[in-house]
Amino acid sequence: MKNILLTFFCLPFLMFSQEDLLNEIDTGETGSQQATAAFKGLKIVNFESTKLVAEKELTLVVSHRFGSLKDGIDTFFGLDEAVTRLNFVYGISDAINIGVSRSSFLKIYEASLKYRLLSQEENGFPFTVVGFNSILVNTALDKEDLPLLEFVDRLGYTAQLLISRKINTNFSVELAPTFFHDNYVSVNEQDNSQFALGFGGRYKLGKRWSVNADYGWHLNRADNSPFKNPLSIGIDVETGGHVFQMHFSNAQAMNANGFLSQAGGDWGDGDIFFGFNLSRRF
C-alpha cells in the first residue's frame, strides 16, 4: 500500500512538461509567469496546501469530523461522536498568513503562521514552496490523572515545508516534509519529536470541483503504537466565496500533531470517519 501511494504521488514531481498552467478562472497571478492556484482550499484534506489567504482577507474554516462509520446505527454512523474545529486565517500580506483555531478534539487551541517562500513559474522555477509553523495547547490533559502535569506539558509544535507543483490545468501534487513535537505523548515508547512525510494531490473534474487525497507517512512511530498512517480522500466544491470539502479519513483529529500521530481508524476494517471543511471569505 505504501509503495503504491509513494509511486502515485512522487512520480508527477519528475514531470516537467511545459503545458499551459492555468486558465482565467483557475489562476492567481502576481505577474504573467506566476502560478499560485494549485489548490483551491487551504487544506488538501488534512494537510495544509500551498494556497494562502489574500492580503487583508479573513477566512473562517469550519471543520467537522464525525465518529467512525464502523459503529453503524448505534452512533448514527458517527453523528453522535462528531468533533468540530473553528479556524480563523488572516492575510497580513499575500505571502504571509496568521491563524488561530479551537478544536473540540482534545480541546486544542492553536496559533499558526503560513508564508510563501517561492512561487511556481511557467518557464521558470517549477514549484511553489510554503512554510507552515504552529504551536498548540492541549487543554484536555487532566491534572487529576497526571498529578505532575505542568503547563509546558500541554504544548506541541509543528514545522512543515509544503512543496507543490501544478502539473497541468487539472492535476496538482504536493510533498510535505513535517517535523512535530508533543511535550506529552500517550504511547510510552514514542519519541516526543516526530517526523513525517506528507503526500497530496488534486485532480480537477470540472470547472468548480475536484477530487483530493493526502497521506502521511510517519517516519519514527513507536513499534507498540496502536495508531496508523493517515489516509484521506475527498471532493472539493467551489461555490462563489465558499470552498466546501467532503472527505473520508482514518483520522479524526484535524491538527497536524493529531492526525499524524493519532490516526486510530483502519481503512481495511471500514473504521473511517466522514467529515467536511467549509471555508468562507470575508
Helices and strands as residue ranges (DSSP letters): H 2-10, G 11-14, G 24-26, E 34-35, E 58-68, G 69-75, G 79-81, E 83-93, E 96-103, G 105-107, E 108-118, E 120-121, E 128-138, G 151-154, E 155-166, E 171-182, E 193-204, E 209-218, E 231-239, E 242-249, H 256-261, G 267-269, E 273-281
